[in-house]
Amino acid sequence: NDTFLAQVGDPRLEAVSHVYYEGLDVSAYPSLSWLWGGGGIVSTTGDISHFMWALLDDQVFSDPQSLETMMDWTSMASAGFDGLSYGLGMIQVDFGQFGMPEIGKIQGHNSMWNGFIYYWPQYNIVFTGALNESLPMDGYTELAMPTMQAILPYVSSE
């Protein structure tokens, strides 16, 4: 387990990949907004993947209703985000709304630093990724979309 709650001065932060905003290394900037207000979790893609599987298998919350509440989707179309719905800390992307019905829907979360964890329920796949640049804000899609398109031929025929 390589996951921990970040705190200013924590020596483990020295080994964490640097993060950039518009090319500026902001790794050493003390910021309470990314610490606990923004989650403040430092993790690996492997640990995040394990967490997602545990969440989906009802091993995180004692009350199964908690996961159902997280996945009670509200459309974001009225805000101009067709194909996106938000739950409690999770987002659902419906690729059918973007002309890619074969991909279906994914559910998960992404971070300001373009890290992401998504569950692809149509194929029972969890996939994660991490970049260390905040811009473009949707840069994770440049990693996630090719990943899904590469996997699709192997799972869609099942």
Backbone as JSON, one array per atom type, in Angstrom:
{
  "sequence": "NDTFLAQVGDPRLEAVSHVYYEGLDVSAYPSLSWLWGGGGIVSTTGDISHFMWALLDDQVFSDPQSLETMMDWTSMASAGFDGLSYGLGMIQVDFGQFGMPEIGKIQGHNSMWNGFIYYWPQYNIVFTGALNESLPMDGYTELAMPTMQAILPYVSSE",
  "N": [[0.85, -1.18, 0.0], [0.82, 2.0, -1.07], [-0.35, 4.4, -0.52], [-1.2, 7.54, 0.91], [-2.26, 10.21, 3.1], [-1.66, 13.42, 2.21], [0.51, 15.78, 3.75], [1.81, 18.95, 4.51], [5.3, 19.1, 4.47], [5.68, 16.4, 4.8], [7.96, 13.84, 4.46], [7.66, 11.82, 2.57], [6.56, 13.0, 0.36], [8.64, 13.94, -1.13], [9.42, 11.94, -2.86], [7.42, 11.8, -4.67], [6.08, 12.18, -7.93], [6.74, 15.16, -9.73], [4.48, 17.93, -10.22], [2.89, 19.94, -12.69], [1.81, 23.16, -13.78], [0.76, 24.77, -16.48], [3.35, 24.35, -17.45], [4.91, 25.18, -15.33], [6.63, 24.11, -12.51], [4.91, 23.19, -9.79], [5.17, 21.71, -7.57], [6.35, 22.1, -5.04], [4.84, 24.07, -3.89], [3.11, 25.05, -1.1], [-0.16, 24.22, -0.53], [-3.28, 24.39, 0.7], [-5.58, 23.87, -0.65], [-5.22, 21.77, -2.45], [-4.39, 19.89, -0.74], [-6.1, 18.77, 1.73], [-8.62, 19.81, 1.18], [-8.98, 19.27, -1.51], [-8.92, 16.56, -1.6], [-6.34, 15.41, -1.2], [-4.96, 13.02, -1.34], [-2.26, 10.93, -1.88], [-1.22, 8.59, -4.14], [-0.78, 5.44, -5.88], [-1.32, 4.21, -9.22], [-1.91, 1.53, -9.11], [-2.77, 1.1, -6.42], [-5.03, 2.73, -6.46], [-6.6, 1.42, -8.31], [-7.07, -1.0, -6.93], [-8.59, 0.06, -4.84], [-10.89, 0.95, -6.26], [-11.97, -1.5, -7.17], [-12.56, -2.63, -4.67], [-14.45, -0.78, -3.75], [-16.52, -1.17, -5.63], [-17.17, -3.75, -4.97], [-18.48, -3.57, -2.61], [-16.84, -3.33, -0.31], [-15.89, -1.11, 0.94], [-17.66, 0.68, 2.24], [-19.79, 0.3, 5.08], [-22.49, 0.35, 4.74], [-24.3, -0.63, 2.02], [-25.91, 1.13, 0.63], [-24.5, 3.47, 0.42], [-22.74, 3.34, -1.81], [-24.67, 3.14, -3.81], [-25.82, 5.67, -3.55], [-23.65, 7.26, -4.3], [-23.64, 6.67, -6.97], [-25.95, 7.68, -7.99], [-26.98, 9.17, -10.55], [-26.91, 12.47, -11.9], [-27.83, 14.34, -14.6], [-25.65, 16.45, -16.45], [-26.32, 17.96, -18.57], [-27.9, 20.27, -18.67], [-26.13, 22.18, -17.92], [-24.6, 22.38, -20.07], [-23.04, 20.18, -20.61], [-23.38, 17.71, -22.3], [-23.91, 14.2, -22.23], [-22.57, 13.77, -19.9], [-22.81, 12.88, -16.5], [-23.25, 13.44, -13.02], [-22.48, 12.04, -9.88], [-22.14, 11.33, -6.46], [-19.22, 12.45, -5.89], [-18.36, 11.06, -8.07], [-18.22, 10.63, -11.62], [-20.1, 10.05, -14.59], [-19.62, 9.06, -17.87], [-21.18, 9.06, -20.91], [-20.57, 7.63, -23.77], [-22.08, 7.17, -25.99], [-23.47, 9.49, -26.41], [-21.57, 10.97, -27.62], [-21.26, 9.99, -30.09], [-20.12, 7.46, -30.04], [-21.29, 4.78, -29.48], [-20.47, 2.14, -29.14], [-18.57, 2.1, -27.17], [-19.91, 2.68, -24.84], [-20.6, 3.36, -21.44], [-18.61, 4.93, -18.91], [-17.53, 5.06, -15.5], [-16.39, 6.98, -12.83], [-13.65, 8.87, -11.59], [-11.69, 11.83, -12.01], [-8.69, 13.76, -11.6], [-7.42, 17.08, -10.81], [-4.83, 17.06, -11.68], [-4.83, 15.45, -13.83], [-4.96, 12.73, -13.28], [-6.66, 9.6, -13.21], [-9.38, 7.33, -12.54], [-11.38, 4.84, -13.72], [-14.33, 2.89, -14.11], [-15.52, 0.5, -16.31], [-18.38, -0.55, -16.88], [-19.75, -2.07, -18.82], [-17.91, -3.92, -19.73], [-16.76, -4.83, -17.45], [-14.31, -3.72, -16.49], [-11.65, -2.05, -14.9], [-9.77, 0.86, -15.18], [-6.84, 2.86, -14.9], [-4.92, 5.89, -14.85], [-2.24, 8.28, -15.01], [-1.1, 11.54, -15.24], [1.19, 14.29, -15.06], [0.63, 16.96, -15.44], [-1.46, 19.73, -15.34], [-2.79, 21.01, -17.37], [-3.88, 20.38, -20.7], [-7.09, 20.69, -19.05], [-8.64, 18.45, -19.53], [-6.81, 16.55, -20.23], [-6.43, 13.91, -19.53], [-8.14, 12.48, -21.12], [-6.79, 12.11, -23.46], [-5.2, 10.0, -22.88], [-6.94, 8.08, -21.82], [-8.92, 7.59, -23.84], [-7.51, 6.4, -26.16], [-6.69, 4.1, -24.82], [-9.1, 2.77, -24.19], [-10.05, 2.38, -26.8], [-8.09, 0.68, -27.78], [-8.49, -1.59, -26.22], [-11.1, -2.31, -26.81], [-11.56, -4.0, -29.25], [-10.9, -6.52, -28.25], [-12.66, -7.09, -26.2], [-15.25, -6.58, -27.04], [-16.16, -8.61, -28.67], [-16.81, -10.65, -27.08]],
  "CA": [[0.0, 0.0, 0.0], [1.64, 3.21, -1.22], [-1.29, 5.52, -0.45], [-1.19, 8.27, 2.17], [-2.88, 11.53, 3.11], [-0.56, 14.38, 2.13], [0.61, 16.87, 4.71], [2.98, 19.78, 4.24], [6.48, 18.66, 5.2], [5.78, 14.94, 4.83], [9.12, 13.47, 3.65], [7.27, 10.94, 1.47], [6.22, 13.82, -0.8], [9.86, 14.16, -1.92], [9.52, 10.88, -3.86], [6.25, 11.87, -5.55], [6.31, 12.84, -9.21], [6.44, 16.59, -9.73], [3.3, 18.32, -10.97], [3.11, 21.18, -13.43], [0.68, 23.95, -14.22], [1.25, 25.56, -17.62], [4.79, 24.17, -17.54], [5.57, 25.62, -14.1], [6.66, 23.09, -11.47], [4.25, 23.69, -8.59], [5.25, 20.62, -6.58], [6.77, 22.56, -3.71], [3.94, 25.11, -3.4], [2.17, 24.56, -0.08], [-1.5, 24.64, -0.9], [-4.29, 23.62, 1.41], [-6.69, 23.51, -1.53], [-4.99, 20.44, -3.02], [-4.15, 18.92, 0.32], [-7.27, 18.07, 2.22], [-9.83, 20.32, 0.51], [-9.09, 18.63, -2.82], [-8.73, 15.12, -1.46], [-5.06, 15.28, -0.52], [-4.48, 11.65, -1.32], [-1.15, 10.57, -2.76], [-1.4, 7.16, -4.36], [-0.3, 4.86, -7.13], [-2.44, 3.72, -10.03], [-2.24, 0.19, -8.61], [-3.58, 1.24, -5.21], [-6.32, 3.31, -6.83], [-7.34, 0.34, -8.96], [-7.54, -1.88, -5.85], [-9.66, 0.77, -4.15], [-12.1, 0.94, -7.08], [-12.56, -2.84, -7.11], [-13.14, -2.79, -3.33], [-15.65, 0.05, -3.73], [-17.56, -1.83, -6.43], [-17.49, -5.02, -4.33], [-19.07, -3.24, -1.3], [-15.88, -3.56, 0.77], [-15.42, 0.17, 1.46], [-18.66, 1.22, 3.15], [-20.57, -0.73, 5.78], [-23.85, 0.42, 4.21], [-24.29, -0.68, 0.55], [-26.63, 2.29, 0.1], [-23.53, 4.54, 0.16], [-22.32, 3.25, -3.21], [-25.84, 3.49, -4.63], [-25.94, 7.13, -3.5], [-22.57, 7.82, -5.12], [-23.93, 6.42, -8.38], [-27.27, 8.24, -8.33], [-26.49, 10.12, -11.55], [-27.65, 13.66, -12.3], [-27.32, 14.82, -15.89], [-25.03, 17.78, -16.49], [-26.69, 18.54, -19.87], [-28.42, 21.64, -18.5], [-24.97, 23.06, -17.76], [-23.86, 22.36, -21.33], [-22.16, 19.02, -20.66], [-24.12, 16.54, -22.78], [-23.21, 12.93, -22.09], [-21.94, 13.66, -18.58], [-23.68, 12.88, -15.32], [-22.46, 13.47, -11.81], [-23.03, 11.42, -8.68], [-21.5, 11.86, -5.27], [-17.78, 12.24, -6.04], [-18.08, 10.25, -9.26], [-18.8, 11.11, -12.86], [-20.39, 9.02, -15.58], [-19.5, 9.56, -19.23], [-21.93, 8.24, -21.86], [-19.94, 7.85, -25.07], [-23.12, 7.17, -27.01], [-23.8, 10.89, -26.65], [-20.48, 11.55, -28.39], [-21.17, 9.25, -31.35], [-19.36, 6.23, -29.87], [-22.11, 3.89, -28.65], [-19.8, 0.86, -28.87], [-17.8, 2.23, -25.94], [-20.85, 2.64, -23.73], [-20.43, 4.33, -20.36], [-17.59, 4.71, -17.89], [-17.88, 5.71, -14.24], [-15.22, 7.11, -11.97], [-13.23, 10.19, -11.13], [-10.39, 12.31, -12.47], [-8.16, 14.8, -10.72], [-6.91, 18.28, -11.45], [-3.52, 16.76, -12.28], [-5.07, 14.49, -14.91], [-5.0, 11.34, -12.87], [-8.04, 9.13, -13.34], [-9.79, 5.95, -12.29], [-12.71, 4.61, -14.29], [-14.9, 1.55, -14.23], [-16.2, 0.32, -17.59], [-19.28, -1.63, -16.48], [-20.13, -2.9, -19.97], [-16.91, -4.97, -19.89], [-16.23, -5.12, -16.11], [-12.9, -3.34, -16.52], [-11.2, -0.84, -14.21], [-8.49, 1.34, -15.72], [-6.32, 4.06, -14.26], [-3.8, 6.54, -15.52], [-1.77, 9.46, -14.3], [-0.22, 12.51, -15.9], [1.6, 15.24, -14.03], [0.4, 18.32, -15.96], [-2.88, 20.02, -15.15], [-3.41, 21.53, -18.59], [-5.27, 20.81, -20.66], [-7.84, 20.09, -17.94], [-9.14, 17.13, -19.92], [-5.7, 15.82, -20.82], [-6.54, 12.47, -19.27], [-8.87, 11.83, -22.22], [-5.8, 11.73, -24.47], [-4.67, 8.71, -22.45], [-8.04, 7.14, -21.61], [-9.6, 7.22, -25.1], [-6.76, 5.37, -26.9], [-6.68, 2.87, -24.03], [-10.38, 2.09, -24.41], [-10.13, 1.96, -28.2], [-7.19, -0.47, -27.94], [-9.09, -2.73, -25.54], [-12.42, -2.61, -27.37], [-11.65, -5.18, -30.13], [-10.7, -7.75, -27.49], [-13.76, -7.34, -25.27], [-16.56, -6.42, -27.65], [-16.57, -9.82, -29.35], [-17.18, -11.66, -26.07]],
  "C": [[0.89, 1.24, 0.0], [0.8, 4.47, -1.13], [-1.19, 6.2, 0.91], [-1.85, 9.62, 1.98], [-1.75, 12.56, 3.2], [-0.66, 15.43, 3.23], [1.88, 17.64, 4.4], [4.14, 19.3, 5.11], [6.64, 17.15, 5.28], [6.94, 14.52, 3.94], [8.78, 12.53, 2.48], [6.93, 11.73, 0.21], [7.43, 14.08, -1.69], [9.99, 13.12, -3.04], [8.37, 10.89, -4.87], [6.62, 12.62, -6.83], [5.94, 14.32, -9.12], [5.21, 16.86, -10.58], [3.51, 19.71, -11.54], [1.79, 21.85, -13.78], [1.22, 24.93, -15.26], [2.77, 25.52, -17.7], [5.56, 24.58, -16.3], [5.49, 24.51, -13.05], [6.08, 23.68, -10.19], [4.29, 22.66, -7.45], [5.53, 21.11, -5.17], [5.85, 23.64, -3.14], [3.03, 24.54, -2.32], [0.78, 25.11, -0.39], [-2.52, 23.78, -0.18], [-5.43, 23.21, 0.49], [-6.46, 22.14, -2.17], [-4.76, 19.42, -1.93], [-5.47, 18.29, 0.73], [-8.55, 18.55, 1.56], [-10.05, 19.65, -0.83], [-8.88, 17.13, -2.76], [-7.44, 14.81, -0.73], [-4.48, 13.88, -0.49], [-3.36, 11.48, -2.34], [-1.22, 9.06, -2.91], [-0.72, 6.73, -5.64], [-1.51, 4.4, -7.94], [-2.86, 2.31, -9.57], [-3.13, 0.24, -7.38], [-4.97, 1.78, -5.54], [-7.2, 2.25, -7.49], [-7.89, -0.63, -7.91], [-8.7, -1.24, -5.09], [-10.96, 0.71, -4.95], [-12.77, -0.44, -7.05], [-13.2, -3.09, -5.75], [-14.43, -1.99, -3.21], [-16.79, -0.66, -4.45], [-18.02, -3.14, -5.81], [-18.04, -4.82, -2.91], [-18.15, -3.55, -0.13], [-15.38, -2.27, 1.4], [-16.37, 0.72, 2.51], [-19.41, 0.09, 3.84], [-22.01, -0.76, 5.26], [-23.8, 0.42, 2.68], [-25.01, 0.49, -0.11], [-25.66, 3.43, -0.23], [-23.07, 4.52, -1.29], [-23.48, 3.6, -4.14], [-26.03, 5.0, -4.67], [-24.86, 7.79, -4.36], [-22.89, 7.71, -6.61], [-25.37, 6.79, -8.75], [-27.0, 9.43, -9.25], [-27.46, 11.26, -11.83], [-27.03, 14.19, -13.57], [-26.75, 16.22, -15.76], [-25.36, 18.51, -17.79], [-27.18, 19.98, -19.73], [-27.3, 22.65, -18.31], [-24.1, 23.05, -19.02], [-22.92, 21.18, -21.48], [-22.96, 17.78, -21.04], [-23.27, 15.29, -22.61], [-22.53, 12.75, -20.75], [-23.0, 13.7, -17.5], [-22.78, 12.83, -14.1], [-23.2, 12.8, -10.68], [-22.39, 12.09, -7.49], [-20.01, 11.52, -5.34], [-17.39, 11.41, -7.24], [-18.78, 10.87, -10.47], [-19.07, 9.91, -13.77], [-20.34, 9.68, -16.96], [-20.21, 8.57, -20.15], [-21.4, 8.52, -23.26], [-20.92, 7.74, -26.23], [-23.53, 8.59, -27.38], [-22.73, 11.6, -27.48], [-20.23, 10.77, -29.68], [-20.36, 7.97, -31.27], [-20.14, 5.24, -29.0], [-21.43, 2.56, -28.32], [-18.97, 0.91, -27.59], [-18.72, 2.15, -24.73], [-20.58, 3.73, -22.72], [-19.25, 3.93, -19.48], [-17.96, 5.52, -16.67], [-16.64, 5.8, -13.37], [-14.93, 8.54, -11.58], [-11.9, 10.55, -11.78], [-9.98, 13.5, -11.61], [-7.71, 16.02, -11.52], [-5.61, 18.0, -12.19], [-3.63, 15.67, -13.33], [-4.78, 13.05, -14.53], [-6.45, 10.88, -13.0], [-8.18, 7.68, -12.95], [-11.19, 5.81, -12.84], [-13.05, 3.13, -14.31], [-15.71, 1.53, -15.52], [-17.17, -0.84, -17.39], [-19.68, -2.58, -17.62], [-19.19, -4.09, -20.13], [-16.27, -5.38, -18.57], [-14.72, -4.9, -16.04], [-12.7, -2.07, -15.7], [-9.89, -0.43, -14.85], [-8.14, 2.68, -15.09], [-5.2, 4.65, -15.11], [-3.41, 7.78, -14.74], [-0.84, 10.26, -15.19], [0.19, 13.5, -14.82], [1.53, 16.69, -14.53], [-1.09, 18.59, -15.88], [-3.56, 20.53, -16.41], [-3.01, 20.69, -19.78], [-6.03, 20.07, -19.57], [-8.38, 18.71, -18.28], [-8.05, 16.3, -20.59], [-5.76, 14.32, -20.61], [-7.28, 11.76, -20.4], [-7.91, 11.4, -23.33], [-5.12, 10.41, -24.13], [-5.8, 7.67, -22.36], [-8.69, 6.68, -22.92], [-8.8, 6.2, -25.9], [-6.7, 4.04, -26.15], [-7.97, 2.09, -24.27], [-10.5, 1.58, -25.84], [-9.23, 0.77, -28.47], [-7.78, -1.74, -27.33], [-10.35, -3.22, -26.24], [-12.47, -3.83, -28.29], [-11.55, -6.51, -29.39], [-11.88, -8.1, -26.58], [-15.12, -7.3, -25.94], [-17.05, -7.67, -28.36], [-17.0, -10.91, -28.37], [-18.68, -11.7, -25.86]]
}
